[in-house]
């Protein structure tokens, strides 16, 4: 039989459906001859902002720390370094706050930013007390959880300072403490006091997450493509990847294509026929766009799950065209199906 697709060249797929159009996510090039604006230049990490939105975001930060009488310095990488303070602030990430602001009105930016930093301050106060019991497993086991993150999330602190399991490529499951206002990573030296293996801790973490957070499954239309949309109103929705044996309705005869663009959703497409090649045309720009918008971005990867294994299906977006580079296994699966 003539192969349906060959692996030697990329598969070019024109974007047909624009649930989240790529044009929303690329920053236009402005002429250098335009009159200079008084608004700050939008850095690469915050490129989803317009200049007006970024200006409002920065002013909200300035207002918050001015009220607290705390000095700070903005980094070019989406971080903020504070001066001495009693609130527990040190190096702070801004991405989640920025993405949350992007999805709201300018008039709400100050409230969003204030709530974000206030939550960090509350966490610092809670952690000071929490450290007194952190070596006692029976007292902390209820807080143990697991979350999925890209490697870049914890690279700055170092993989050796985390307890992690690889899922696929640069996606990892991390052991965390699920505290009232945030989650923080569990350090190996903390777990060393508990006399538990990493496997036992991950099982407890998954059990806690399963008991504390439920998933809401709904069938939706993505253009002409039928998908399962997974929500839940919480930040642990991607954890459904640990529960797939309990959700057979999400799987087709050849598995499923999956996206976990951010912490509040997951997307599944059941593979049963060669219509999957059309579905990819909708899935990639949607996953890409939702990851870019956040909040709590995780991955723009297109994952294929089958028989208990995940496999990333690489792609590139060039000039609003998708170049899809399916793996050998994925091509073999496509070639095994008849029209």
Helices and strands as residue ranges (DSSP letters): E 11-14, G 22-24, G 44-46, H 51-67, E 72-74, E 79-82, E 91-93, H 95-102, G 106-108, H 109-130, H 137-140, G 141-143, E 144-150, H 151-155, G 159-161, E 164-168, E 171-178, E 183-185, H 188-191, H 198-212, E 216-222, E 225-231, G 237-242, G 244-246, G 248-250, E 256-259, E 266-270, H 276-293, E 303-306, E 309-312, E 314-318, E 321-325, H 328-335
